[in-house]
């Protein structure tokens, strides 16, 4: 076994697929390949997986991911058609229009997840700026980048989890979580920058994050109501939904929650207006135009 190997934990029945991030003589630090989970485990508890498709849990996750991505594409296409219809009726002609989807700033505590997220934004034609940032530095980076990027939507995510060393049953204290306090700090900074929740949509949290504290600090959408593992792309799905929902309408909470891979135990939020706009007429490249001045 070595750093970079794919492994599962025997004591958990191989329920989650990990990649070995750091190894020492007795234990290893693991990063979930699909779920935003950072864990440690003794070496004897780990089993190397030569092919992730051989594990039943991994196959089920892949199926869910494919289904979710199909829903993302279908809902995006429906939203685009729905958003343009008022213009068509008003103009009573097929005048070319242009789209202005909401712009995303995505901060991620995991470099691999950040790359996957940016690939999905590109695939869905969502303008996005992504940065790999350690969770402890996110508040400072949010403070610095918001005035520069001026996004419509900010995603603050990475790794989190309920600590094994917490007091029994104490899930209301932020000290019981690996990174929820860092996420809350970053959300506070974002909300100081833009107090209106419809002026800046904040999507925050990771696996097992303190959902209530994130909403109270100003997030529009957060994880995890049921303190469950969320998929790496769940925050991205929420951001895409916000980017392509018209500013005339609230984001459909049921669509968002049921469209994610982790579902209602993984993601929740409050009513929020979308960030998508259309415009007329479509800008054209002006060539051969004589100056009149």
C-alpha positions as CSV (number, residue, x, y, z in Angstrom):
1,X,0.0,0.0,0.0
2,X,1.3,3.5,-0.9
3,X,0.2,7.1,-1.2
4,X,-2.3,7.5,-4.0
5,X,-3.8,4.0,-3.7
6,X,-7.5,3.5,-3.8
7,X,-8.7,1.8,-0.6
8,X,-11.8,0.9,1.5
9,X,-12.2,0.5,5.2
10,X,-12.9,-3.1,6.3
11,X,-14.6,-2.0,9.5
12,X,-17.1,0.0,7.6
13,X,-17.9,-2.8,5.1
14,X,-16.1,-0.9,2.3
15,X,-19.0,1.6,2.1
16,X,-16.9,4.5,0.8
17,X,-14.0,4.6,-1.7
18,X,-10.9,6.6,-0.5
19,X,-7.6,7.6,-1.9
20,X,-4.6,7.5,0.5
21,X,-3.4,11.1,1.0
22,X,-0.8,10.6,3.7
23,X,0.7,7.4,5.1
24,X,2.8,6.6,8.2
25,X,3.8,3.4,9.9
26,X,0.5,2.9,11.8
27,X,-2.2,4.8,10.0
28,X,-3.2,6.7,6.9
29,X,-5.1,9.9,6.1
30,X,-7.8,9.2,3.5
31,X,-9.7,11.4,1.1
32,X,-13.1,10.3,-0.3
33,X,-13.1,9.9,-4.1
34,X,-16.8,10.7,-4.4
35,X,-17.8,12.1,-1.0
36,X,-16.3,15.2,0.7
37,X,-14.9,13.1,3.5
38,X,-11.5,13.3,5.2
39,X,-10.8,10.3,7.5
40,X,-8.0,8.5,9.2
41,X,-7.7,4.7,9.6
42,X,-5.2,2.1,10.9
43,X,-3.3,0.4,8.1
44,X,-4.6,-3.1,8.9
45,X,-8.2,-1.8,8.5
46,X,-7.5,-0.8,4.9
47,X,-7.9,-2.9,1.8
48,X,-6.5,-1.8,-1.6
49,X,-9.0,-1.6,-4.5
50,X,-7.3,-2.3,-7.8
51,X,-10.4,-1.3,-9.8
52,X,-13.0,1.0,-8.2
53,X,-15.7,-0.5,-10.4
54,X,-15.3,-3.8,-8.5
55,X,-16.8,-2.3,-5.4
56,X,-20.5,-2.3,-5.1
57,X,-20.6,1.0,-3.2
58,X,-18.6,2.7,-6.0
59,X,-20.9,1.4,-8.7
60,X,-23.9,2.7,-6.9
61,X,-22.4,6.1,-6.5
62,X,-21.5,6.2,-10.2
63,X,-25.1,5.4,-11.1
64,X,-26.4,8.1,-8.8
65,X,-23.9,10.6,-10.3
66,X,-24.9,9.8,-13.8
67,X,-28.5,10.2,-13.0
68,X,-27.9,13.5,-11.2
69,X,-25.8,14.9,-14.1
70,X,-28.6,13.9,-16.5
71,X,-31.1,15.8,-14.3
72,X,-28.8,18.8,-14.3
73,X,-28.7,18.9,-18.1
74,X,-32.4,18.4,-18.5
75,X,-33.3,21.0,-15.9
76,X,-30.9,23.5,-17.4
77,X,-32.4,23.0,-20.9
78,X,-35.9,23.4,-19.5
79,X,-34.9,26.5,-17.6
80,X,-33.4,28.1,-20.7
81,X,-36.5,27.4,-22.7
82,X,-38.7,28.7,-19.9
83,X,-36.6,31.9,-19.4
84,X,-36.7,32.9,-23.0
85,X,-40.5,32.4,-23.6
86,X,-41.6,35.7,-22.1
87,X,-39.3,37.5,-24.5
88,X,-40.6,35.5,-27.5
89,X,-44.2,36.5,-26.6
90,X,-43.3,40.1,-26.0
91,X,-41.4,40.5,-29.2
92,X,-43.7,38.3,-31.2
93,X,-40.8,37.3,-33.4
94,X,-37.7,35.1,-33.4
95,X,-35.3,38.0,-32.4
96,X,-32.0,36.5,-31.3
97,X,-31.4,36.9,-27.6
98,X,-28.4,36.5,-25.4
99,X,-28.0,34.7,-22.0
100,X,-26.4,36.1,-18.9
101,X,-26.2,33.2,-16.4
102,X,-25.1,33.9,-12.8
103,X,-21.3,34.0,-12.3
104,X,-19.9,31.6,-9.7
105,X,-16.9,31.9,-7.4
106,X,-16.0,28.4,-6.1
107,X,-13.6,28.0,-3.2
108,X,-12.7,24.4,-2.5
109,X,-10.6,22.8,0.2
110,X,-9.8,19.9,-2.1
111,X,-7.9,20.4,-5.3
112,X,-9.2,17.3,-7.1
113,X,-12.9,18.2,-6.3
114,X,-12.2,21.7,-7.4
115,X,-11.0,20.5,-10.8
116,X,-14.1,18.2,-11.2
117,X,-16.3,21.1,-10.2
118,X,-14.8,23.4,-12.8
119,X,-15.2,20.8,-15.5
120,X,-18.9,20.6,-14.7
121,X,-19.3,24.3,-14.7
122,X,-17.7,24.4,-18.2
123,X,-19.8,21.6,-19.4
124,X,-23.0,23.4,-18.3
125,X,-21.7,26.8,-19.6
126,X,-21.7,28.5,-16.2
127,X,-19.2,31.3,-15.9
128,X,-17.1,30.3,-12.9
129,X,-13.8,31.1,-11.2
130,X,-12.4,28.3,-9.0
131,X,-9.7,28.3,-6.4
132,X,-8.2,25.6,-4.2
133,X,-8.0,27.1,-0.7
134,X,-7.4,25.4,2.7
135,X,-10.6,25.7,4.8
136,X,-8.8,27.7,7.5
137,X,-7.9,30.4,4.9
138,X,-11.3,30.7,3.3
139,X,-12.5,33.7,5.2
140,X,-9.5,35.8,4.2
141,X,-9.7,34.7,0.6
142,X,-13.4,35.5,0.5
143,X,-12.7,39.0,1.9
144,X,-10.0,39.5,-0.8
145,X,-11.7,38.0,-3.8
146,X,-15.3,39.1,-3.6
147,X,-14.6,42.7,-4.6
148,X,-12.4,41.5,-7.4
149,X,-14.5,38.7,-8.9
150,X,-17.9,40.2,-8.1
151,X,-19.8,36.9,-8.4
152,X,-23.5,36.3,-8.2
153,X,-23.0,33.0,-6.4
154,X,-20.2,31.9,-4.1
155,X,-19.6,28.2,-3.2
156,X,-17.6,27.6,0.0
157,X,-16.8,23.9,0.4
158,X,-14.2,21.3,1.1
159,X,-13.8,18.8,3.8
160,X,-15.7,18.5,7.1
161,X,-17.0,16.0,9.5
162,X,-18.3,15.3,13.0
163,X,-15.3,14.7,15.3
164,X,-14.9,11.4,17.1
165,X,-13.7,13.2,20.2
166,X,-16.8,15.4,20.6
167,X,-18.9,15.2,23.8
168,X,-21.6,12.5,23.3
169,X,-24.6,13.9,21.5
170,X,-23.2,17.4,21.2
171,X,-23.9,18.3,17.6
172,X,-24.9,21.9,18.2
173,X,-21.4,23.1,19.1
174,X,-19.2,24.1,16.2
175,X,-16.2,22.7,18.1
176,X,-17.7,19.2,17.4
177,X,-16.9,19.6,13.7
178,X,-13.7,19.5,11.7
179,X,-14.2,22.6,9.5
180,X,-17.7,24.0,10.1
181,X,-16.3,27.0,12.1
182,X,-14.1,27.9,9.1
183,X,-17.1,27.7,6.7
184,X,-19.2,29.8,9.1
185,X,-16.4,32.4,9.3
186,X,-16.2,32.6,5.5
187,X,-20.0,32.9,5.2
188,X,-20.0,35.8,7.7
189,X,-17.4,37.7,5.6
190,X,-19.5,37.1,2.4
191,X,-22.6,38.3,4.1
192,X,-20.8,41.4,5.4
193,X,-19.9,42.1,1.8
194,X,-23.5,41.7,0.5
195,X,-26.2,41.6,3.1
196,X,-29.0,40.9,0.7
197,X,-29.4,37.1,0.2
198,X,-30.8,37.8,-3.2
199,X,-27.8,40.0,-4.1
200,X,-25.2,37.2,-3.4
201,X,-26.2,33.6,-3.2
202,X,-24.0,31.7,-0.7
203,X,-23.7,27.9,-0.9
204,X,-21.7,26.5,2.0
205,X,-20.7,23.3,3.7
206,X,-19.4,19.8,3.1
207,X,-19.8,16.3,4.6
208,X,-21.7,16.4,7.9
209,X,-21.4,20.2,8.3
210,X,-23.3,22.2,10.9
211,X,-26.3,23.1,8.6
212,X,-28.1,25.3,11.1
213,X,-25.0,27.4,11.9
214,X,-24.3,27.9,8.2
215,X,-27.9,29.1,7.5
216,X,-27.8,31.4,10.6
217,X,-24.5,33.0,9.5
218,X,-26.1,33.9,6.1
219,X,-25.9,31.0,3.7
220,X,-28.8,30.5,1.3
221,X,-28.0,26.8,0.9
222,X,-26.0,24.6,3.2
223,X,-25.1,21.0,4.2
224,X,-25.9,18.8,6.0
225,X,-29.3,18.7,7.7
226,X,-28.9,15.0,8.5
227,X,-25.2,15.2,9.2
228,X,-24.6,12.8,6.3
229,X,-21.9,12.5,3.7
230,X,-22.5,14.7,0.6
231,X,-21.3,14.0,-2.9
232,X,-18.4,16.2,-4.1
233,X,-20.6,17.7,-6.8
234,X,-23.7,18.5,-4.7
235,X,-22.7,22.1,-4.0
236,X,-21.9,22.5,-7.8
237,X,-25.4,21.3,-8.7
238,X,-27.0,23.9,-6.4
239,X,-24.8,26.6,-7.9
240,X,-25.8,25.6,-11.5
241,X,-29.4,25.6,-10.5
242,X,-29.1,29.1,-9.1
243,X,-27.1,30.3,-12.1
244,X,-29.8,29.2,-14.6
245,X,-32.9,30.2,-12.6
246,X,-34.4,33.5,-13.8
247,X,-34.2,36.6,-11.6
248,X,-38.0,36.8,-11.9
249,X,-38.4,33.5,-10.0
250,X,-37.3,31.8,-6.8
251,X,-35.1,28.7,-7.1
252,X,-37.2,25.6,-6.8
253,X,-36.1,24.1,-3.5
254,X,-37.7,20.7,-4.2
255,X,-35.8,20.5,-7.5
256,X,-32.5,21.5,-5.9
257,X,-32.8,19.0,-3.0
258,X,-34.1,16.1,-5.0
259,X,-31.6,16.8,-7.8
260,X,-28.6,16.4,-5.5
261,X,-27.0,13.0,-5.0
262,X,-27.3,13.1,-1.2
263,X,-30.9,14.4,-1.1
264,X,-32.8,16.1,1.7
265,X,-30.5,14.9,4.4
266,X,-27.5,16.3,2.6
267,X,-28.6,19.7,1.4
268,X,-31.2,22.3,2.4
269,X,-31.8,26.0,2.1
270,X,-34.2,29.0,1.9
271,X,-36.2,30.6,-0.8
272,X,-33.9,32.6,-3.1
273,X,-34.2,34.4,-6.4
274,X,-32.3,33.1,-9.3
275,X,-29.5,34.9,-11.1
276,X,-30.2,34.2,-14.8
277,X,-30.9,37.0,-17.2
278,X,-31.7,37.3,-20.9
279,X,-31.2,40.3,-23.1
280,X,-32.1,41.8,-26.5
281,X,-30.8,42.4,-29.1
282,X,-27.9,40.0,-29.2
283,X,-24.6,41.9,-29.5
284,X,-22.9,41.6,-32.9
285,X,-19.3,42.2,-34.0
286,X,-19.4,45.5,-35.8
287,X,-17.3,45.4,-38.9
288,X,-17.1,47.9,-41.8
289,X,-19.1,50.6,-39.8
290,X,-18.1,54.1,-40.9
291,X,-17.5,56.6,-38.2
292,X,-19.9,59.6,-38.1
293,X,-17.7,61.7,-35.9
